Amino acid sequence: MNAYDAGRMVDLLQQSHTLSMVETPQQADLIILNTCHIREKADDKIFSELGRLKKLTNRHDPKKRYIFGVGGCVGQAQGAELFKRAPFVDLVFGPQNYHHLPHMLDQVLQGKRQLHDIEIPTESKFDALPSAPNSGYSAAVPVQEGCDRFCTYCVVPFTRGREWSRPVEDIIQEVQNLTDKGAMEIELLGQNVNAYLGYDQEGVEHDLALLIRQVSLVPGVERIRFITSHPADMNNDLIAAFAEVPELNSYMHLPIQSGSDKILAAMERGHTVAEYLTWIEKLKRVCPKITLASDFIVGFPGETEEKFEELLSFIKETKFEKLGAFIYSSEEGTDAYDMPDKVSEMLKKKRFEKLMMAQQNISLEKQQQFIGKVLRVMIDEKKKTQKDCYIGRSEYDFHEVDGVVHVNSEKELSPGDFVDVKITDAYEYDLSGIVISD
Ligand code: SF4
């Protein structure tokens, strides 16, 4: 979502102030950090990055007036407070206000300083954004933002705001614009994407499953994926879509966060381990080839050695293809911040490493099952370091750094090409193979 937002900021400022991207901070006139608050010590990292950039630009040209902005969830959470630690910052705004950037920039150019805009506006920012950009063959489309779940460790409901869904027609129009410009793969985005509940012009309610069906009907859409889902917002229609909508990737990312009911309850996730497993079983029944990924938080308050072992057994039994593990960091303003029975940093790290080690073997075992199979791969890019080799993705992966297919082809390929690839080797996350047809 942040990558999408950053791209739209560029589109906006290109249109309003004819700004364009440059290669280095020294070349820039305006430097914006679009921030995420989820990662550990997010605030500290932003302040240290701001300090680094300030020094870098000062050294490069002490006379030049660089304009600094901080957007995203740290901007939203800090607001005007941010100026106390970084007084040279000119603009602070949140993820729901970046469409005000051209106006804020005008004010800075007129001599105003330290502007902040973190009120969650009543108008939709999407109405103020320029029409879909030329985003190539793969494009993200936000369909839902914010979250009403208030998990006790998470700041998203406070920084992105309450849950809301874009109207169906707006989404379809955006998808159509994107496919007209060459997009073939559409990624539907939302903080809690499967809580999507939008309406069409006739007032017909659409959940995510119905929206996916509508998107699949847009001419030119070859692949659809969506991220990120919540187990408590799963439904049978969404599961059926995996069997019935050929364009939908056979991949689901369904974070559970803990393998212990007691911890899940403390996190207020709104589901149990057994309920989660029921959804996984249904997904596998309806779409036996589906690959699954999940996220886990290690070291949540109250995670005893016994509960951690429960998590480990859960992972070994469920065997996800991919796993995102995060070390718990307590965020001020969340309910978990004051929870007792904190786990020491050393123990958190140790458990994290143990978890990742266990997953490495599972991932490799799962990936090896693809050897000898033929996968339809969409080409992302040509590898710079290896001749006749490309990077692409099969229907089992979404857009990530890892989880790619390394494709060997003597024939020149271009981004967006679809080829059949026979898998010859498997690694922990990636696969490699040779083109057998195009
Ligand atoms: S569902 Fe996701 S975004 Fe919402 S509060 Fe929980 S972790 Fe945060």
Boltz pocket constraint, residues with backbone or C-beta under 6 A from the ligand:
constraints:
  - pocket:
      binder: B
      contacts: [[A, 146], [A, 147], [A, 148], [A, 149], [A, 150], [A, 151], [A, 154], [A, 155], [A, 156], [A, 157], [A, 191], [A, 192], [A, 230]]
      max_distance: 6.0
